[in-house]
Amino acid sequence: MGNLYVFTSQSWVSGAARLVDLGGTYDLASYWMSATPAEADARAWAMDLNAVQSDLVAGAEASEPQEQAEEKAA
Protein backbone atom coordinates (compact mmCIF):
# COMPACT_ATOMS: atom_id res chain seq x y z
CA MET A 1 0.00 0.00 0.00
CA GLY A 2 1.37 3.36 -0.98
CA ASN A 3 1.33 6.36 1.22
CA LEU A 4 -0.24 8.87 -1.12
CA TYR A 5 -3.06 9.98 1.12
CA VAL A 6 -1.97 13.54 1.83
CA PHE A 7 0.66 13.96 -0.85
CA THR A 8 -0.06 15.25 -4.30
CA SER A 9 1.05 13.35 -7.36
CA GLN A 10 3.95 15.03 -9.10
CA SER A 11 4.27 15.74 -12.79
CA TRP A 12 5.91 18.39 -14.88
CA VAL A 13 2.50 19.96 -15.56
CA SER A 14 1.72 20.32 -11.85
CA GLY A 15 5.22 21.74 -11.29
CA ALA A 16 4.67 24.32 -14.01
CA ALA A 17 1.28 25.19 -12.54
CA ARG A 18 2.88 25.79 -9.15
CA LEU A 19 5.34 28.23 -10.74
CA VAL A 20 2.56 30.52 -11.93
CA ASP A 21 0.35 30.03 -8.85
CA LEU A 22 1.51 33.06 -6.90
CA GLY A 23 -1.40 32.86 -4.46
CA GLY A 24 -0.62 29.28 -3.44
CA THR A 25 -4.13 28.02 -4.11
CA TYR A 26 -3.25 25.19 -6.51
CA ASP A 27 -2.68 22.55 -3.83
CA LEU A 28 -5.61 23.43 -1.57
CA ALA A 29 -8.06 21.08 -3.28
CA SER A 30 -5.60 18.21 -3.54
CA TYR A 31 -5.32 17.52 0.21
CA TRP A 32 -7.91 15.65 2.24
CA MET A 33 -9.79 18.00 4.51
CA SER A 34 -11.92 16.87 7.45
CA ALA A 35 -15.08 18.54 8.69
CA THR A 36 -14.12 18.17 12.35
CA PRO A 37 -10.98 17.40 14.33
CA ALA A 38 -12.63 14.17 15.53
CA GLU A 39 -13.11 13.05 11.94
CA ALA A 40 -9.47 13.83 11.15
CA ASP A 41 -8.34 11.85 14.19
CA ALA A 42 -10.53 8.88 13.27
CA ARG A 43 -9.18 8.90 9.72
CA ALA A 44 -5.59 9.12 11.00
CA TRP A 45 -6.13 6.23 13.45
CA ALA A 46 -7.66 4.08 10.71
CA MET A 47 -4.76 4.79 8.37
CA ASP A 48 -2.20 4.07 11.12
CA LEU A 49 -3.88 0.76 11.98
CA ASN A 50 -3.98 -0.16 8.30
CA ALA A 51 -0.24 0.55 8.00
CA VAL A 52 0.53 -1.55 11.07
CA GLN A 53 -1.61 -4.38 9.71
CA SER A 54 0.21 -4.23 6.37
CA ASP A 55 3.57 -4.38 8.14
CA LEU A 56 2.50 -7.35 10.26
CA VAL A 57 1.21 -9.23 7.21
CA ALA A 58 4.42 -8.51 5.29
CA GLY A 59 6.51 -9.72 8.23
CA ALA A 60 4.47 -12.90 8.60
CA GLU A 61 4.72 -13.65 4.88
CA ALA A 62 8.47 -13.01 4.91
CA SER A 63 8.98 -15.45 7.81
CA GLU A 64 6.97 -18.31 6.26
CA PRO A 65 9.77 -19.63 4.00
CA GLN A 66 12.19 -19.63 6.92
CA GLU A 67 9.74 -21.52 9.13
CA GLN A 68 9.10 -24.08 6.39
CA ALA A 69 12.83 -24.62 5.91
CA GLU A 70 13.28 -25.14 9.66
CA GLU A 71 10.42 -27.66 9.75
CA LYS A 72 11.94 -29.66 6.88
CA ALA A 73 15.34 -29.65 8.57
CA ALA A 74 13.90 -30.99 11.85
Secondary structure, 3 states (H helix, E strand, C coil): CCCCCCCCCCCHHHHHHHHHCCCCCCCHHHCCCCCCHHHHHHHHHHHHHHHHHHHHHHHHHHHHHHHHHHHHHC
